[in-house]
Amino acid sequence: MNKKNRDSNHSTTEDLPDTDLHIDKLQTSVALSLMLDSQAAAIPALTTALPAIEAAATAAHDRLLASSAGRLIYAGAGTSARIGVQDGAELPPTFNWPKKRLAFLIAGGPSALLGAIENAEDDKEAGVADANKIKIGKHDVVIGLAASGQTPYTHGVILAARAASALTIGIANNPDTPLLTAASYPILLETGGEIIAGSTRLKAGTAQKICLNLISNMIMVKMGFVADGMMVAMVPTNEKLRRRREQIDLRLKK
């Protein structure tokens, strides 16, 4: 689908679509089908990365199990930061994961989740400073996400985290990049170019979200928050979840 970078043996997230795949020139039905097919292309990248995902999830569980002080920390900029926040924010209500054991490092701060902060992702020293500010330590697990694998802010966080003896996981969609080199557990999701060139909120983002789903859910399963395929530690915060809580309790008693 995408032309490979002429200077590399790998496709990258910046590759351009072939001229017959310019969706702004196509009928809506054809364009939507192409976008759907593009999203599906995230799955082969994840399948290839499964051994690395397993290694990262297992190591993260072991580190977090070793101390009740250990935190799961997500770091990123732009789309990747938002994907990390979405994954982490669901852990307390779904698994009753303690909020004090969860943290987010976002280039530009929380306001960047709803709007772009100029040059925030380009500040490597800010990543280092933010990591040091929350006192990352040896009990923590830090997941850095960057589609390009080159985002200076995220790279800075991972470098600081590794220097503090935290367990570091790097997730990127381009090979041979600084984030993957810096992380103790690198995960390459090689999704290649996008149907809208450079828009990594598409299949690169889809692959990142699924990858985080696999890692965080596996950690929670291994922590014992799932029994008989049910989220037994779920926090019932509304009527629907209260009914679900009752159903889970009934099934567990059988």
C-alpha atoms as one frame of an Amber mdcrd trajectory, in Angstrom:
protein
   0.000   0.000   0.000   2.804   2.421   0.844   5.996   3.314  -0.945   9.068
   2.468   1.061  11.583   5.095   1.941  14.253   4.927  -0.742  17.022   5.278
   1.808  15.831   2.412   4.016  14.929  -1.252   3.846  11.958  -0.522   6.078
   8.692   1.281   5.546   8.071   4.157   7.928   5.116   6.123   9.243   6.083
   8.991   6.913   5.821   6.981   3.673   3.432   8.385   1.076   0.477   6.437
  -0.351   0.571   5.478  -4.015  -1.298   7.833  -6.308  -4.177   5.393  -6.792
  -4.740   5.437  -3.016  -5.307   9.172  -2.581  -8.563   8.955  -0.644  -9.469
  12.595  -1.273  -9.868  11.653  -4.950 -12.044   8.584  -4.358 -15.726   7.935
  -3.750 -16.693   7.855  -0.085 -17.408   4.117  -0.059 -14.029   3.321  -1.615
 -12.188   5.714   0.701 -13.837   4.210   3.774 -12.963   0.685   2.623  -9.344
   1.723   2.163  -9.244   3.287   5.622 -10.725   0.130   7.128  -8.215  -2.065
   5.298  -5.440   0.207   6.526  -6.559  -0.159  10.149  -6.624  -3.952   9.751
  -2.971  -3.792   8.714  -2.123  -3.013  12.342  -2.765  -6.650  13.292   0.161
  -8.234  11.396   2.516  -5.743  13.041   1.195  -6.770  16.451   1.462 -10.467
  15.619   5.126  -9.997  14.732   5.678  -8.083  17.970   3.941 -10.613  20.273
   7.171 -12.095  21.700   8.384  -8.597  22.623   4.968  -7.732  24.072   4.997
 -10.916  26.173   8.482 -10.162  27.494   7.500  -6.607  28.402   4.219  -7.574
  30.072   5.861 -10.341  32.101   8.706  -8.120  33.256   6.304  -5.288  34.102
   4.144  -7.614  36.199   7.147  -8.963  38.063   8.399  -5.456  38.833   5.012
  -4.177  39.997   4.370  -7.292  42.072   7.677  -6.898  43.896   6.662  -3.690
  45.686   3.380  -1.986  46.520   5.146   1.306  45.841   5.688   0.539  42.181
   3.776   2.670  39.668   2.705   2.139  36.080   3.700   5.343  34.277   2.754
   6.290  30.719   4.781   8.866  28.785   4.157  10.433  25.400   3.272  13.425
  23.266   0.283  14.216  21.082  -1.672  11.196  19.855   0.553   8.747  21.706
   0.046  10.577  25.005  -3.726  10.493  24.554  -3.645   6.768  23.800  -1.560
   6.156  26.924  -3.936   8.173  29.102  -6.927   6.290  27.727  -5.352   2.952
  28.584  -4.161   3.899  32.037  -7.284   5.791  33.077  -9.360   2.639  32.681
  -7.296   0.541  35.080  -8.711   1.893  38.384 -12.412   1.368  37.539 -11.871
  -1.894  35.643  -9.418  -3.588  37.991  -9.386  -1.360  41.090  -5.754  -0.570
  40.360  -4.725   2.060  42.944  -4.648   5.571  41.515  -1.528   6.275  43.539
   0.188   3.570  41.500  -0.593   5.284  38.198   1.007   8.346  36.594   1.147
  10.134  33.256   3.923  12.246  31.760   2.553  14.308  28.883   4.571  16.675
  26.717   3.116  20.108  27.417   1.206  18.926  30.494  -2.451  17.856  30.864
  -3.701  20.756  28.736  -1.952  19.149  25.757  -4.538  16.364  25.795  -7.114
  18.714  24.260  -4.870  21.028  22.277  -1.423  21.177  20.760   1.282  22.881
  22.818   3.864  24.406  20.501   7.260  22.665  20.559   6.404  20.669  23.707
   7.283  17.310  22.208  10.652  18.618  21.005  11.943  19.327  24.519  14.047
  16.379  25.633  15.152  18.122  28.820  11.508  18.668  29.786  11.022  14.909
  29.593  13.981  14.364  31.883  12.758  17.066  34.267   9.197  15.697  34.390
  10.493  12.198  35.114  12.674  13.504  37.917   9.844  15.650  39.285   7.688
  12.615  40.058  10.726  10.782  41.453  10.693   7.748  39.205  12.514   4.901
  40.909  13.471   1.251  40.742   9.990  -0.037  41.589   8.312   1.771  38.698
   7.404   0.648  35.178   7.558   3.398  32.547   5.954   2.953  29.123   7.061
   5.442  26.484   4.997   5.732  23.306   6.009   7.518  20.111   4.961   6.489
  16.613   8.110   8.004  15.123  10.280   6.565  17.870  12.156   9.861  17.834
  10.049  12.213  19.986  12.623  14.016  22.167  10.294  14.481  25.163   9.438
  10.772  25.375  13.034   9.781  24.745  14.081  12.039  27.629  11.573  10.416
  29.987  12.811   6.921  29.140  16.465   7.905  29.538  15.758   9.418  32.961
  13.650   6.441  34.004  16.320   3.978  33.012  18.955   6.004  34.844  16.728
   5.731  37.939  16.647   1.922  37.539  12.953   1.829  36.560  11.796  -0.844
  34.133  11.357   0.845  30.763   9.181  -0.184  27.819   9.402   1.665  24.498
   6.661   1.343  21.873   7.335   2.803  18.417   6.167   2.260  14.851   9.493
   2.937  13.128  12.550   0.671  13.406  16.008   1.577  14.638  14.875   4.642
  16.547  16.128   6.310  19.760  13.121   5.275  21.855  13.563   1.612  21.025
  17.297   1.826  21.669  16.816   3.533  25.031  14.143   1.198  26.448  14.999
  -2.021  28.249  12.005  -3.652  26.552  11.584  -2.261  23.018   8.425  -3.083
  21.052   8.429  -2.312  17.339   4.984  -2.076  15.738   6.055  -1.658  12.134
   2.835  -0.415  10.565   4.435   1.573   7.735   2.863   4.527   5.962  -0.663
   5.776   6.548  -3.539   6.138   4.103  -3.418   9.819   5.106   0.312  10.422
   5.008   1.870  10.960   8.420  -1.405  10.783  10.351  -0.350   8.335  13.023
  -3.759   8.551  14.706  -4.680   5.895  12.129  -3.101   2.430  12.008  -0.021
   3.407  14.032  -2.322   4.647  16.797  -4.553   1.585  16.453  -1.528  -0.684
  16.873  -0.347   1.289  19.918  -3.746   1.073  21.591  -4.034  -2.667  21.026
  -0.474  -3.153  22.263  -1.276  -1.278  25.481  -4.482  -3.293  25.852  -2.433
  -6.489  25.711   0.227  -5.289  28.144  -1.992  -3.671  30.790  -4.647  -6.382
  30.738  -2.009  -9.114  30.997  -0.448  -7.349  33.970  -3.850  -7.164  35.692
  -4.627 -10.813  34.899  -1.297 -11.929  36.359  -1.927  -9.690  39.392  -5.055
 -11.741  40.151  -7.688  -9.154  39.236  -9.367 -11.569  36.818 -10.984 -14.882
  37.806 -12.870 -17.254  35.529 -12.514 -14.662  32.782 -14.268 -11.979  34.858
 -12.983  -8.644  36.183 -13.559  -9.546  39.804 -12.013  -6.367  41.222 -14.188
  -4.046  39.121 -15.456  -0.899  40.864 -19.256  -0.466  40.414 -19.683   3.264
  39.870 -23.092   3.222  38.154 -26.241   1.099  37.909 -25.003  -0.929  34.950
 -21.789  -1.801  36.764 -23.622  -2.563  39.995 -25.703  -5.133  38.118 -22.533
  -6.522  36.574 -20.932  -6.699  40.023 -23.903  -8.704  41.289 -23.692 -11.064
  38.321 -19.985 -11.620  38.862 -20.494 -12.327  42.568 -23.258 -14.821  41.805
 -21.126 -16.672  39.292 -18.191 -16.823  41.660 -20.364 -18.430  44.337 -21.399
 -21.289  42.071
